[in-house]
Amino acid sequence: MKNSTLIKGSAAIALGAALLLGGGGTLASWNADATAAPGNIVSGDLNVVKTAAGVWTDRANNTVNIASYKVVPGDKLTYTQNLTVTLVGDKMAADITAAGVGANSGFTGSNVVVTAPVLKIGATAVTNPLKPTGATQTVTATITFEFLSTTQGRENINDTYNFADVKFVLQQITQPGLS
């Protein structure tokens, strides 16, 4: 009898544990949610457009017709192009560079120096990187072509330095100090 009571008690305990652990009983599980409404993400803008044809000038700042001008060693010609620059973005920054002005575009590389663009906004010199101002900016980009006076003998006689592929490139960069 003792064993049967022990067996019945053990069975009752096992059944109660099984019901509690196995889902025979219920445990409340509460949850709730709230709408976050994080808003919209809007992208910025980066663009560069030339506003008119560029102008070539000589050392004396006289306008030259590049189609008919014949350079000689010692000449330095300056090309000036006005650009409308759009920079919109909280962390926007961009560099303006000139592409297509390789030293070997028709003349011996050691006889020619072509500078990187010098930039101005109005009369104020600026440097890369450019940053947003809240509106479009008119940036004047100037590059110089110098046919060096150290050119020897008859090097580059009747040669053509090809500027046909020159363009100003506006390239977004990571603004220094921001990530």
C-alpha positions in Angstrom: 0.0 0.0 0.0 2.8 2.2 0.8 4.2 1.8 -2.7 0.9 2.4 -4.4 0.5 5.7 -2.5 4.0 6.7 -3.3 3.4 5.8 -7.0 0.1 7.8 -7.1 1.7 10.8 -5.4 4.7 10.7 -7.8 2.3 10.5 -10.7 0.3 13.4 -9.5 3.4 15.5 -9.1 4.7 14.5 -12.5 1.3 15.3 -14.1 1.2 18.8 -12.4 4.8 19.6 -13.6 4.0 18.5 -17.1 0.9 20.7 -17.2 2.8 23.7 -15.9 5.8 23.2 -18.2 4.0 21.8 -21.2 1.3 24.4 -21.8 -1.5 22.9 -19.8 -1.4 26.1 -17.9 -1.4 29.6 -19.3 1.2 32.4 -18.8 0.2 35.9 -19.9 2.5 37.6 -22.5 1.9 41.3 -23.0 3.3 43.4 -25.9 2.5 46.8 -27.4 3.7 48.9 -30.3 3.8 52.6 -31.3 4.2 54.2 -34.7 7.6 55.9 -35.0 7.0 58.0 -38.1 10.7 58.7 -38.9 9.9 61.0 -41.9 11.6 61.1 -45.3 15.2 61.1 -46.4 15.9 63.5 -49.2 19.0 63.5 -51.4 21.1 66.5 -52.2 22.5 67.6 -55.6 25.9 68.0 -57.2 26.2 69.6 -60.7 28.5 71.7 -62.8 27.5 73.6 -66.0 29.5 76.0 -68.1 27.7 79.3 -68.4 29.3 80.5 -71.6 32.2 79.8 -73.9 35.6 80.1 -72.1 38.1 82.8 -73.1 41.8 82.5 -73.9 44.2 85.4 -73.0 47.9 86.0 -73.4 50.4 87.3 -70.7 49.2 90.9 -71.3 45.6 89.8 -70.7 44.7 90.4 -74.4 42.0 88.0 -75.7 43.4 85.6 -78.3 41.6 83.5 -80.9 43.0 80.1 -80.1 41.9 78.7 -83.5 44.5 80.9 -85.3 47.0 81.8 -82.6 50.5 80.4 -83.1 52.5 79.9 -79.8 56.2 80.2 -79.6 58.6 79.2 -76.8 58.0 81.6 -73.8 54.3 82.1 -74.5 51.9 81.7 -71.6 48.1 81.5 -72.4 45.4 81.5 -69.8 42.0 79.8 -70.3 39.1 81.2 -68.1 35.8 79.4 -67.8 32.8 80.4 -65.7 30.9 77.5 -64.2 27.6 77.3 -62.4 28.2 74.9 -59.5 25.3 73.3 -57.5 26.2 71.7 -54.1 23.4 70.6 -51.9 23.8 68.3 -48.9 24.5 68.6 -45.2 28.0 67.0 -45.5 28.6 67.9 -49.2 32.0 68.9 -50.4 33.5 68.6 -53.9 36.7 69.3 -55.9 36.9 70.9 -59.3 39.6 69.5 -61.5 40.5 69.7 -65.2 40.5 66.5 -67.2 42.1 66.1 -70.6 45.1 68.4 -70.1 47.8 65.8 -70.2 51.4 67.0 -70.7 51.7 64.9 -73.9 48.7 66.1 -75.8 50.8 66.9 -78.9 53.9 68.7 -77.6 56.9 67.3 -75.9 56.0 67.0 -72.2 59.1 68.7 -71.0 58.4 71.7 -73.1 54.9 72.4 -71.7 53.4 73.2 -68.3 49.6 73.1 -67.9 48.4 74.2 -64.4 45.6 72.7 -62.3 42.6 75.0 -62.2 42.8 78.1 -60.1 39.3 78.9 -58.7 37.5 82.1 -57.8 34.1 83.0 -56.6 33.6 86.6 -57.6 37.0 88.3 -56.9 37.8 85.9 -54.0 40.2 83.1 -54.6 38.9 79.7 -53.2 40.4 76.3 -52.9 39.1 72.8 -53.1 37.0 71.4 -51.6 34.1 73.7 -52.4 31.2 73.6 -49.9 27.5 74.5 -50.2 26.5 78.1 -49.8 22.7 77.6 -50.0 22.5 78.6 -53.6 24.2 77.9 -56.9 27.7 79.4 -57.1 29.4 80.9 -60.1 33.0 79.6 -60.0 35.6 80.9 -62.3 38.1 78.2 -63.2 41.4 79.2 -64.8 44.1 77.0 -66.3 47.3 78.2 -67.9 49.3 76.7 -70.8 53.0 77.7 -70.9 55.2 76.8 -73.9 58.5 76.9 -72.0 61.3 79.2 -73.2 63.7 76.4 -72.5 62.4 74.5 -75.5 65.5 73.4 -77.5 66.3 73.7 -81.3 63.2 73.1 -83.4 61.3 70.9 -81.0 57.5 71.2 -81.5 57.7 73.2 -84.7 54.2 73.1 -86.3 52.9 70.8 -83.6 49.4 71.0 -82.2 48.5 70.8 -78.5 45.0 69.3 -78.4 42.7 70.8 -75.8 39.6 69.3 -77.5 38.9 66.9 -74.6 39.4 69.4 -71.8 36.6 69.5 -69.3 36.1 70.6 -65.7 35.1 67.8 -63.4 33.2 68.3 -60.1 33.8 65.3 -57.9 32.2 64.8 -54.5 34.6 64.1 -51.7 34.3 63.2 -48.0 34.4 66.6 -46.3 37.4 66.7 -44.0 36.4 66.1 -40.4 33.1 64.5 -41.3 32.1 61.0 -41.9 
